[in-house]
């Protein structure tokens, strides 16, 4: 990922494809060195994690990279998400959890058939496990689910 500096204007994100399109009469080598890119005002941007990828209560927006020493680094603007956004994210997460739960239930359906080799206390363990799976959606935080342990 790159940025282009032209006078006081910064274009970000920018790509080698953009450079080639803007300079159709120039034949570029297959691999373009950083020093050649710099002659066109193109600079590499170092990737940086925002640190908020797993926080559904925050909005993370990438903004123009900043110069740190001699390197441009990805920069983010972090703000609190509004209540509607947070609730939407929770609804999506609950949907993902129900999907995972349903898959686990489906994968263990065989334990409940009459011709299943599971009987006695093992059958009770599987029934308890399956009920715990059904109860997963009664937990309060979809981002902190405690999943039941599958019987062995």
Secondary structure, 3 states (H helix, E strand, C coil): CEEEEECCEEEEEECHHHHHHHCCCCCCCCCCCHHHHHHCCEEEEECCCCCCCCCCCEEEEEEEEEEECCEEEEEEEEEECCHHHHHHHHHHHHHHHHHHHHHHHHHCHHHHCCCCCCCHHHHHHHHHHHHHHHHHHHCCCCCCCCCCCCCC
